[in-house]
């Protein structure tokens, strides 16, 4: 107990998470955020090119995961790319990554909270959203192990629901199921835009990296957990996308607000629709839990360097969590969930996260084999072609997003850069 207390007093977090828990936290974020939210807008952008868009998003995500895993193992501290950018590229680039992540993902937290509200009690979506934020902030406050246990249960429920959806859609009779119709013709620009939107669904593995200070044996745990979580998520997404497309077709999928519920009804299993709605609420809850967890850790790292109020860098002496950062993030998300409708914020969030990962890949580019990890620990992650492809892919997808998302995202990034410059000027004068 004395050691734990000393660690907490020194501002360090407790290392409690193994590979399984880290994978589950990544799954809880990715599957909850994407499969119920991103398929329909992506189908609207790509039409019959939805599956190529999914494959492209996965390829970029894999490059990012490889770079993030290698960096996280070398710098096993809270903050993710905020830390990597600062250490490898300089203070400004680390700050810019952290700024984009905190602002974009705080908006995503509110979006997920409102998704919970819209499924649980549509008439009182804002009230339910705020209640969900308060409850999950309390869970995070009492320790990351509690969050991991809750995430295990959520992931199990969501995977069971998705398995039921895929089974119902792929085993229904041809008289009930729609053929995979060509639908709206796919264009290259449409596929790129769909990939950018679907990337939102893959971004959850960042939560594993931002928890680098709380995993056991990070040099082994993080490089294993990130690719595992990403691979499992890709298999799940591909199965669900194929099943839903087979029943609805791309045009009908693009114009439905609840594609998975609509798909089971079209497949002749309307009794599954309420189960799917419940699963969507649980999935969004899991995503919200993991998002709040990740944003609070990046907030902690930025507060330690005084890019955010230093009071937020406190670590609870008993629970060994950044309790003030968690409370601050929870309060901001609760206000957003109570006063705004941010369910259309996927594009905005994707832009910020793609900028974040572009910086991660640029940081990974600077690693050399001599200072990196042995190849046996991080297979196929050493060549520089991986971060090069990842950085280029991030920038292409970011600027292929809808114009409103690009403009708003660029404005937020520019505001963060201006704030950084103002702070540096004030410090230099002092």
C-alpha positions, 0 to 999 in steps of 0.5 A: 500500500505504501508503494501505491500511495507513493506512486500516486503522490508522485503523479503516476498511475497504477499498472493494472491492465493486461493484454485481454483488458487492453484489447477489450477496451479497444473493442468497446470503443471501436465497435460501439462507435462505428457499427451502429453509427457510420455505415449509413452515412458511408453508404450515402457517400460511396453507394456500392463502393461501401466495402472498398471504402471499409477496406481502405479505412482498415488499411489506413487504420492498420498503418496507424495502429502499427505506428502507434503500437511501436511508439506506445511501447517506447513511451508507455505514458498517458497521452498517446500521440500528444507524448509521441509528437512532443518527444519525436517532433517537438512540443508544438506538434505534440500539443497540436495532436493532443488538442485535436484529440481532446476537442474532437473526442470530447464532441464524440463523447457527447455524440455517443451519450446522445446516441444512448439517449435516443435508443433508451428514451427518444423523448428524453434523449438529452436527460438520459445522455447526461445521466449516462455521462454522470454514471460512467464518469463515476465508474471511471473515477473509482479505478480503471479496473472497474472500467475494464470489467464493465467494458468486458460485459458491454463488449460481450453483449454487443458481439452477441447482438451483432452475431444475431444480426449477421445470422438473421440477414445471411440465413433469410430466404431469398424471397425476403432478402434483397439482392446486393443491388448495384445502387448508387454508382461508386466514384473514387471520391465517394469511396475516399469520403466513405473511408474517411467517415468509416475511419471514425469507427476504427479510431478506438485503438487509440484508447489503448495507447492513451492508457500506456501508463496503466498497462502491465509490461507495456513493451509487450502488452501494447504491441499485442493489444492494438493489432488484436483489437483492430483485427477483431473489429475489422472482421466484425465490421466486414461481416455486418456490412456484408450482411446488411448490404445483402438485405437492404442494398446500398441505397436503402442502407444510406437512407435509414436512421437505424440500419441494423434494426431495419435489416433484421426487419427486412430479413423477416425477423422483426422480433430482433429489432428491439434487441438490436436497439438495446444492443445499440444503446449498450454499444454506445455506452461502451464507446462513451466509457472508453472515450471518456477514459481516453480523453481524460488521460490525454488531458492529464498529459497536457495538464502535466506540461501546463498546456491545460490547467495544471490542477488537472494533473492530479492523481487520486492517491487511492484509486490511482486515476486522474480524477480531476481530469475525469471530472472536468471531461465529464462535466464538459461532455454533460453540458454538451449532451444537455444543450446540443445535438452533435449526432452529426459530428462524425465528420468533425471527429474524423478530421481531428482524429486523422490529423492526430494520427498523421502526427503519430505516423510522422513521429514513427517515421523518426524511429530507427531500428537501433532505438526501436523495438526488436522485430520479434516483438513488433512484427512487420512494424519496423519498415518506414513504408508503414508510417509513410503510408499511414501519414499519406492516407490520413491526410488524403482521407481528412481532406476527402471528408465533407467540406463542412467537416474539413472547414470546421475541423481546420478552424479548430486546429487553427484555433489550437495553434493560435492558443499555443502561440499566444501562450508561448509569447506570454511565457517568453515575455514573463 
